[in-house]
Amino acid sequence: MNDTIPVRPDEQLDEQKLADYLRGKLPGSDQPLTVRQFGGGAANLTYLLDYGTQQYVLRRPPLG
């Protein structure tokens, strides 16, 4: 999963709220969260959620 970029400024998530929500719901979510964005794709926005020992993909509909 190396095709990631820093999250685009206009497509950012509230990372603290996301981390708070996921804590305890996913294996590894007690670790610090790093969020990056997959650069490709035209329909849904996709993000890499990296907890160090675990990685997840978050998909969301486009903004607007």
Protein Blocks (a to p, Z undefined) as FASTA:
>chain_A
ZZbccddfklcccfklmmmmmgopaghilpccdddddfehjkbccddddehjaccddddd
deZZ
